[in-house]
Amino acid sequence: MPISTDVPDLQVSWNNSLRYNWGMRMQERNPLIANNALYDQGDALVNRYGTISNRLDWLSEFDLSFHERYGLRVTAAAWYDAAYDPHSRSNPNALGAGAAPVSYLNSEFTSAVQRYANGPYAELLDAFVFGVFETGPAVSNVKLGRHALVWGESLFGSAHAVSYSQAPSDGIKAISNPGASAKETALPLTQLSLLSQINSTVSLVAQLGFEWRPNRLPEGGTYFGADGVNEGPNVNRLAAFEGGGGDLGLGLNWRPAWLDGMLGIYGRRFDDKGGWLAQVADGGQTRAVYARDIGLLGVTLSKNVGGTSIGAELSHRSNDPLVSDSAASAGAANGYAGARGDTWHGLINSVTSFGPSPVCQSSVLSAEFTWSRLDRVTHNPELYRAQGYLPACDSDPTLRGCADKEFISLALSFVPTWLQVYPGVDLEMPLFFAKNLHGNAPSNGGGNEGVTTFRIGLTAKVYARHQFDLAYTGYDQKIEAASDSIFGSRILGAPYKDKGWLSFTYQVAF
């Protein structure tokens, strides 16, 4: 919505979008999840065919520019979800309740849960000024304020990308929109950034951060939350050991004529936005710990090959937080830091557009293959949850969450389109599938073998302004009964195997 002014070369616009989302649980509870005190609260929250989301979101964007060279951008979001009441639920017969008690005092959700899962609440997102400056042949765009940066070539915001932990991830949005891009789920930070086009083939990017914030995850006790995890729970939780200052980053992109593509080289120093849960003492008290001073060096490639856009990355992290054992950390003086090490990460992806076919008028196929590997363990090897380091993993690594040397995953998105099915109405059928094919990743939060997400949807776009979506999202993962565990079962990854859900979304822009 442009706003008229009497000032020459001053452009002002104010854009808004409203989105309503309704979701319903479609599966019965899996006893191995519902009867495990580590995961029972989120599973007990809603019965089959119960409403898991009844949410209204508002996004407002204000842009101002002068001579198209200087300006500012401010965005804000507000939401309210009527699906949650102020009380959490649990299974009184869950096994291991003594070791994993309810997450909330008096079974009442804390303000952190009310804020993000329920509302009503509003927050400021982007808030930055920018300027375009010329220095000789170079043209530079400088931004100062709150904004998000996502470097590299990843399509789906992979935990193994060059952009890993460059911006906090909105995990609540990501879980409700499987397949959403990193740009959709990245949360802004206060920072200074530079994009400078040195000449026709070389550009420079830089980042100087002034703020740290953690990833936003579904809170413990909510439908998609794991009990006791994140900011919300207040039973047996101590204050988190958070990250410190902002990120530092520098990148150089080169687009030579002979390559018909772009090569990138990146270096970053940052504090992790994703923590791990360290056990403080044998009494069960825990705290979230966020690793500091992680180094990353990476190279990227983007190129068009026969009509297909190809992207690839290879990066090496130093002082990377590894999968660590919470119980072992309770008796270790340096346990809060967890195990650290050097790791390799890589990905390759493709985006291919297809024209008319007997099935549809057009379609887009996107695929991303991801890989990671442990280089070496550098700190606290006694806490590394892997064979050869932790005795429990040596005796029985199956489904204990023990890390493997390598990790491999695959994600696919296919979107066929039918134009003008009715006057002013276009139809799409978004299909998404992601599976961790091999291994438990050595890096903390890198992924567990067998975890699978799939989504089948139908989208109607009406006069390019109104959008209606109907989708089913399902999950699979490795679960087994465990007679030697006080919880009665072992579960790899977040407990989503029985949380398949149906959603309807309406969105309008004005």
C-alpha positions, 0 to 999 in steps of 0.5 A: 500500500503506497503512501503519497507524499509531497516530497520528491523522490520519497517513497513510502509504503505500508504493507500488511498480511493477516493469516489465520491457521487452524490445526487438528490432531489426526492420530491416537497417542502412541503408548511409547510416547504417552507413557514416557515421563520425558514426553508425556506432557506434550502428548497429553495436551490434545486428544485425537481430532482435538484442535492444536492451533486456532491462531491469528497472525498479523505481519506489518511492514513499513518501508521508506526510501529517499532517492532509492539510496537511503531509507529505513525498514520496520516490521512487526508481528502480532499473534493470538492462539485460542487453542491453548488454555493456561494449564499444562497436562500430563499422564499420571501413569507415565513411567519415570515421573520421579526422574522427570516431574511435571515441567510447570509449578501448579501445572500452569504455563509460564509467561514464556509459553503464554507469550509465544504459544498463546498470546496475544503478543506482539514483537518488533522484527526488522528495524534498520536504516540503510544507505547506498554509497559509491566509492570509485567503482564500488557500490556498497549497501550498508544496514544498521539495526535489527535485521537477519542475514542468511549467507550461502546456498542452503534451501531449507535452513539446514543445521549443516549450512554455512549460515548455521546459527547466523540468525536465531531460528523461529522453530515454532514457525518452522514446525508449523510450515515444513519446508519453509526457507531459512529466510522465512524462519530467521529472526533479526538481530541488532547488527551492522552489515555490508554488501559491496559490489567491488566490480562486475565480478567480485562482491564483499559481504560483512557482518558485525553483531551487537546482540545474541538471542537463542533459537525459538523452539516449541515450549515444553508441554506444548503440542510440539514441545519436548518436556522440560526443554526451552525457556518455559518450564520452571521446575528444576530449571536454573538460569541458562548460560547464554551466548555473549556478543554478536557474530563476526563474519566476512565473505567474498563472492566471485562470479568469473565469466568462464564459470557462469556461476558464483564462488563464495568464501566465508569466515565466521565467529559466533556463539551458538543459538541452539543450546543443550540441556546440562544436568547440574547435579544428581538431583535432576536440576538442569540448565540450557547451555549455549556454546561460545566462540565457534569458528566456521570456514566455508566455500560455496558454489552456485551455478545453472546447469542445463536449466537447473540451478545448482548450489553446493557448500562445504564448511569446517567448524572449530570448537563446535558443540558436540552431542553431550551426555547430560547425566555425565555432566552432573559430576564434571567440573567442566560439564557445562561446556559439554564436549567440543570438537571440529566437524565437517559439513556439506550440502548440495541442492538443485531447483528445476522448473518444468513447463506444461505436462499432461499432469500440470501446467508447470512445476518446480522440483527442489532437492537438498542432500546434506552431510556432516562428519566428525573431524576430532574431539578437542574438549571434554571427550568424556562427555561426548555421547558416542561409542568409544567415549561413553560406556553406555554407548559402547554397550548398547548404542541403539536408540540411546542418541549416541552420535555416529561418525557421519550423518546424511539427510535428504529433503525434497519439495515438489510443487505442481501448478494449475493456472486459472482453474477458475477466473482469477484462481490458481492452484498448487499442490505443495509436496514435501519430504525430508528424512535423515537417512544415516547416522546420528549427527555428531554436532549438537542438534544436527539430526537423528537417524530415521527422523522423517517429515512429510507434508501434502497440501493444496493451495488456492491463490485468488487474484494474487491476494488471497491464499487458502491452504489445506495440508496434512503433515506427518512424522516418523522416527525410531522408537523402541520399548526399553525394559532397562529404562525407567521411562519404558521406551527410547525415542530418537528425536522430538516425539512427533511420531503420533502427532500427524495433523491437518491444517487449514490456513487463510492469508490475505495481503493489503 
